Amino acid sequence: MNAFFDSMLPFDLSVFEWVQSIQNPVLSAILVFITHLGKYGAVFLVLGAVLFCTKKFRKLGIAILGAIFIMEIGNNFIFKLIFARPRPFNLDLDWWNAVYQFPDLVSRPSSFSFPSGHAASAFAAAFTALWYNKKFGIPMTVFACVMAFSRVYVEVHYCTDVLFGALAGLLYAVITVLLVELLYPRVWVPLETWLKKKFKKESA
């Protein structure tokens, strides 16, 4: 597997060199802020919770929350442990260390690098939203692209990490949609109906 990642390093390095050529204080402030929003999928968890609290978009809220939950399991407990790719600043190769320098725009994550969790969560939420509501899904997909780029910009991920993270996000979104379509009418709708009846009886 190391040979697979090593074969991608020249491409990843060329992307870092381009990123370093466009780094400036204003862009750094914006992208550092955006990258912090994606920690643990926080911005998407908040969005999902807000949508869940509305009657019109409850199913979409459940789907987004489900996508982040599935992403956390798939990324952090399966893919990252299987591939165990070191972060760019932890890569122990002489030629890489001779040319690569971490910009220290954010703190150094201790987890493995592949695939990007920020990219995976952003695209899992965005692709799930696209399935249910394009008015939410399209801007979320644009935001997911910016979120993914921010991880390369602050140089805690290789470009290939975020590209595969986006693909992983698509996988998580497909799993989420299948589960929501299976369970929502069979589990949530009856549960919601029961809760409403129980609340009415208690408040009567």
C-alpha positions in Angstrom: 0.0 0.0 0.0 2.9 2.3 0.6 3.9 2.0 -3.0 0.4 3.1 -4.0 0.7 6.3 -1.9 4.3 6.9 -2.9 3.2 6.9 -6.5 0.9 9.8 -5.8 3.4 12.0 -3.9 4.8 13.9 -6.9 1.2 15.0 -7.7 0.5 15.9 -4.1 3.7 17.8 -3.8 3.0 19.8 -7.0 -0.4 20.8 -5.5 1.2 21.9 -2.3 3.7 24.0 -4.2 0.8 25.7 -6.1 -1.1 26.2 -2.8 1.9 27.8 -1.2 2.1 30.2 -4.1 -1.4 31.6 -3.5 -1.3 31.6 0.3 -1.9 35.1 1.8 -3.2 36.4 5.2 -6.8 37.1 4.0 -7.3 33.8 2.2 -5.7 31.9 5.1 -8.1 33.5 7.6 -11.1 32.5 5.5 -10.0 29.0 4.9 -8.8 28.3 8.4 -12.2 29.4 9.7 -14.0 27.1 7.2 -11.7 24.2 8.0 -12.5 24.6 11.7 -16.3 24.5 10.9 -15.8 20.9 9.6 -14.2 19.5 12.7 -16.1 16.3 13.7 -18.6 17.3 11.0 -19.9 20.0 13.4 -21.4 22.4 10.9 -23.4 19.5 9.3 -24.5 18.1 12.7 -25.9 21.6 13.5 -27.6 21.8 10.1 -29.0 18.4 10.5 -30.3 19.1 13.9 -32.0 22.3 12.8 -33.6 20.6 9.9 -34.8 17.8 12.1 -36.6 20.3 14.3 -38.7 21.4 11.3 -41.7 19.3 10.1 -41.0 20.0 6.4 -37.4 19.1 6.4 -37.3 16.5 9.2 -36.4 13.6 6.9 -33.6 15.5 5.3 -32.3 16.4 8.8 -32.3 12.7 9.8 -30.5 11.8 6.6 -27.8 14.4 7.1 -27.3 13.3 10.7 -27.2 9.7 9.6 -24.6 10.5 6.9 -22.3 12.1 9.4 -22.7 9.1 11.8 -21.9 6.6 9.0 -19.0 8.7 7.9 -17.5 8.7 11.4 -17.6 4.9 11.5 -16.4 4.4 8.0 -13.6 6.9 8.0 -12.3 6.8 11.6 -12.7 3.2 12.5 -12.3 1.5 9.1 -10.5 3.4 6.3 -8.0 5.4 8.3 -6.9 2.4 10.3 -6.6 0.2 7.2 -4.6 2.6 5.1 -2.7 4.3 8.0 -1.3 7.0 5.7 0.9 9.5 7.6 0.1 13.2 7.5 2.2 15.4 5.1 4.1 16.8 8.1 4.8 13.2 9.5 6.0 11.7 6.2 9.4 10.1 6.8 11.0 10.4 3.4 14.3 12.3 2.9 13.4 13.8 -0.4 10.0 14.9 0.9 11.4 16.5 4.0 14.0 18.3 1.9 11.3 20.2 0.0 8.1 20.2 2.2 7.5 22.6 5.0 4.3 22.7 7.1 2.9 26.3 7.2 1.5 25.9 10.8 -1.8 27.6 10.0 -3.6 25.1 12.2 -2.6 22.6 14.9 -1.3 19.2 13.7 -3.9 16.4 13.8 -2.8 13.2 15.4 -4.9 10.9 13.3 -4.0 9.2 10.0 -4.4 11.2 6.8 -6.3 9.0 4.3 -9.1 9.7 3.5 -9.9 13.2 4.6 -12.6 13.2 7.2 -13.6 16.8 6.5 -14.0 16.1 2.8 -15.9 12.8 3.5 -18.3 14.4 5.9 -18.9 17.5 3.7 -19.6 15.4 0.6 -21.6 12.8 2.5 -23.9 15.5 3.8 -24.0 17.3 0.4 -24.7 14.2 -1.7 -27.3 13.1 0.7 -29.0 16.5 0.6 -28.8 16.5 -3.2 -30.9 13.3 -3.2 -33.6 14.8 -1.1 -33.6 18.5 -1.9 -31.4 20.2 -4.6 -32.0 23.7 -3.1 -30.0 22.5 -0.1 -27.8 20.1 -1.9 -26.3 22.4 -4.6 -24.9 25.1 -2.2 -23.8 22.3 0.2 -21.9 20.7 -2.6 -20.2 24.0 -3.4 -19.4 24.4 0.3 -18.1 20.8 0.4 -15.6 21.7 -2.4 -14.4 24.7 -0.4 -14.1 22.6 2.8 -12.1 20.0 1.0 -9.8 22.6 -0.5 -9.3 24.2 2.9 -7.7 20.9 4.1 -5.1 21.0 1.4 -4.6 24.8 1.8 -3.7 24.3 5.5 -1.7 21.3 4.4 -3.0 18.7 6.9 -4.1 16.6 4.0 -2.7 15.6 0.6 -4.8 16.5 -2.4 -5.4 12.8 -3.0 -6.7 12.5 0.6 -9.5 14.9 -0.2 -10.3 13.5 -3.6 -10.7 10.0 -2.1 -12.6 11.6 0.8 -15.1 13.0 -1.7 -15.5 9.5 -3.2 -15.9 8.1 0.3 -18.5 10.7 1.0 -20.5 9.5 -2.0 -20.3 6.0 -0.6 -21.6 7.1 2.8 -24.4 9.1 1.1 -25.6 6.1 -0.9 -25.6 3.9 2.3 -27.4 6.7 4.2 -30.1 7.1 1.5 -30.7 3.3 1.4 -31.0 3.1 5.1 -33.3 6.2 5.4 -35.6 5.0 2.7 -35.8 1.6 4.4 -36.1 2.7 8.0 -37.9 6.1 7.9 -41.4 4.8 7.0 -41.0 1.7 9.0 -39.4 3.1 12.2 -39.5 6.8 12.4 -43.0 7.5 11.1 -44.7 5.0 13.5 -42.5 6.3 16.4 -43.4 9.9 15.6 -47.1 9.0 15.5 -46.9 7.2 18.8 -45.1 10.1 20.4 -47.7 12.6 19.2 -50.5 10.5 20.6 -48.7 10.0 23.9 -48.0 13.8 24.2 -51.7 14.6 23.5 -52.9 12.1 26.2 -50.5 13.5 28.8 -51.4 17.1 28.0 -55.2 16.5 28.0 
